Every structure is written in structure tokens, then in C-alpha cells.
């Protein structure tokens, strides 16, 4: 999706993330149809769709400094969009997930850069990449500690038990329909440039 957006941007064209996401998802499933049943793909696709379509409207309604409101809105949007998969696959819906994600989100860009550089440097010399990979591991430990602390809070998650597959399919279809409807409504009310 990012590659297609960058390619379109080189032509000085405005890119819409919804068709880019749909194209990326269709290409991935076209190359490997088994991805349809993969919870990782389902979570990534629905989570990204939720972020693309819901994060900005949610952030506009969340009070407080943008530095806190925007990461919180992103996590709420992703979690709302992934409820069917979380319930159907894992039998649990986290109520503290958005808080945990908002707390650790600022660490992720640094961890991605450090981990990538550490991996690249490790191919040249393992000793060079080791320090960067250790810092990345420290970031992972912080994320794990935050998650462990939050799940100890009573009522931090709802156990849904055996969630029928038909419910997940119906809920996912409803979520996709709701996200598409929201996208259409947002475009119709957006001012023309």
C-alpha cells in the first residue's frame, strides 16, 4: 500500500488510502488465497482500514493534547475494526488495548529503525548490530511490561468464549460495510478543493 502510494505521489497525484488498501489486500490474497483464513492478515487489513477511515473522526472528538489524542484515536479505530477477528479467533476482547497501544505507540518508530539498522549492521558485522538489537529488545521489554501491568486490572478484557464463526463473518461484513459507508459519507460532505 505504501509502495503504491509513493509511486502515485511521484506523478504528483493525490492518493486515496482506501483504494490503495483494497488494491494491496486484493493483490496479497490473489498471490496467496490462504491469507483469507490467516488471523494476522485479517487483523492487519481490518486494523489498517479502521485507522484509515476512523482515526481522524475519533481524534477530532477526543479532548486533550493532540500528542495524546491522536495515538489514542488510532488505537481505538484499529480495535473497533478488529473486534470480530479478536473475538472469533482468540475468544477475548481487550478493554485496555487502546490505552496500552497509546502508551507504547511513541516507542514503535524508534524500535523499527533501530531493529532494521541492527539487522542490516549484523550482516556486515554481528558486533556492530548487537547494540542496536539490544536497544530494540529493551523496547520490547517495555511494551511487554506495560501489557502485563494493564491486564492485571480487573475487567481489563471480556472473555467471549466460543464465538461462532458465523458471528465473526457477519460482524466483519458489517464492519467493512460500516467503514465503506463512513468513507462515502465523509467524501460527500468534504469541501471540494
HUFEN-V100169 format. One record per pair of residues at least 12 apart in sequence whose C-alpha atoms are under 10 Angstrom apart, sorted by the first residue. I is the first residue (numbers start at 1). J is the second residue. Records with the same first field share a line. If there is no record, write none. Layout:
BEGIN
I = J / J
END
This chain:
BEGIN
1 = 17 / 18 / 19 / 20 / 21 / 22 / 23 / 24 / 25
2 = 17 / 20 / 21 / 24
3 = 20 / 24
4 = 17 / 20 / 21 / 23 / 24
5 = 17 / 20 / 21
16 = 52
17 = 48 / 49 / 52 / 53
18 = 48 / 49 / 52 / 53 / 179 / 180 / 183
21 = 45 / 46 / 48 / 49 / 52
22 = 45 / 49
24 = 45
25 = 41 / 42 / 44 / 45
28 = 41
29 = 41
38 = 89
39 = 85 / 86 / 88 / 89 / 90
40 = 85
42 = 82 / 84 / 85 / 86 / 172
43 = 78 / 79 / 81 / 82 / 83 / 84 / 85 / 86
44 = 78 / 82
45 = 78 / 81 / 82
46 = 77 / 78 / 79 / 80 / 81 / 82 / 83 / 84 / 85 / 172 / 175 / 176 / 179
47 = 74 / 75 / 76 / 77 / 78 / 79 / 80 / 81 / 82 / 83
48 = 74 / 77 / 78 / 81 / 82
49 = 77 / 78 / 81 / 82 / 175 / 176 / 179 / 180
50 = 74 / 75 / 76 / 77 / 78 / 79 / 80 / 81 / 82 / 175 / 176 / 179
51 = 73 / 74 / 75 / 76 / 77 / 78 / 79 / 80 / 81
52 = 74 / 77 / 78 / 179 / 183
53 = 77 / 78 / 81 / 178 / 179 / 180 / 181 / 182 / 183 / 186
54 = 73 / 74 / 76 / 77 / 78 / 80 / 81 / 179 / 182 / 183
55 = 69 / 70 / 71 / 72 / 73 / 74 / 75 / 76 / 77 / 78
56 = 70 / 73 / 74 / 77
57 = 73 / 77 / 186
58 = 70 / 72 / 73 / 74 / 76 / 77
59 = 71 / 72 / 73 / 74 / 76 / 77
60 = 73
61 = 73
67 = 102 / 106
68 = 102 / 103 / 106
69 = 102
70 = 102
71 = 98 / 99 / 101 / 102 / 103 / 104 / 105 / 106
72 = 97 / 98 / 99 / 100 / 101 / 102 / 103 / 105
73 = 98 / 102
74 = 98 / 101 / 102 / 105
75 = 97 / 98 / 99 / 100 / 101 / 102 / 105
76 = 95 / 97 / 98 / 99 / 101 / 102
77 = 98
78 = 98
79 = 93 / 94 / 95 / 97 / 98 / 101
80 = 98 / 175
81 = 171 / 172 / 175 / 176 / 178 / 179
82 = 171 / 172 / 175
83 = 168 / 171 / 172 / 175
84 = 163 / 165 / 167 / 168 / 169 / 170 / 171 / 172 / 173 / 174 / 175
85 = 163 / 165 / 167 / 168 / 169 / 171 / 172
86 = 160 / 163 / 168
87 = 158 / 159 / 160 / 161 / 162 / 163 / 164 / 165 / 167 / 168
88 = 160 / 161 / 162 / 163 / 164 / 165 / 166 / 167 / 168 / 169 / 171
89 = 161 / 162 / 163 / 164 / 165 / 168
90 = 159 / 160 / 161 / 162 / 163
91 = 158 / 159 / 160 / 161 / 162 / 163 / 164
92 = 157 / 158 / 159 / 160 / 161 / 162 / 163
93 = 156 / 157 / 158 / 159 / 160
94 = 151 / 155 / 156 / 157 / 158 / 159
95 = 150 / 151 / 155 / 156 / 157 / 158
96 = 147 / 150 / 151 / 153 / 155 / 156 / 157
97 = 147 / 150 / 151 / 156 / 157
99 = 146 / 147 / 150
100 = 143 / 144 / 146 / 147 / 148 / 149 / 150 / 151
101 = 143 / 146 / 147
103 = 143 / 146 / 147
104 = 139 / 140 / 142 / 143 / 144 / 146 / 147
105 = 143
107 = 136 / 139 / 140 / 142 / 143
108 = 136 / 139 / 140 / 143
110 = 135 / 136 / 139
111 = 132 / 133 / 135 / 136 / 137 / 138 / 139 / 140
112 = 136
113 = 132 / 136
114 = 129 / 131 / 132 / 133 / 134 / 135 / 136 / 137 / 139
115 = 129 / 130 / 131 / 132 / 133 / 134 / 135 / 136 / 137
116 = 129 / 132 / 133 / 136
117 = 129 / 132 / 133
118 = 130 / 131 / 132 / 133 / 134 / 135 / 136
119 = 132 / 133
121 = 133
END
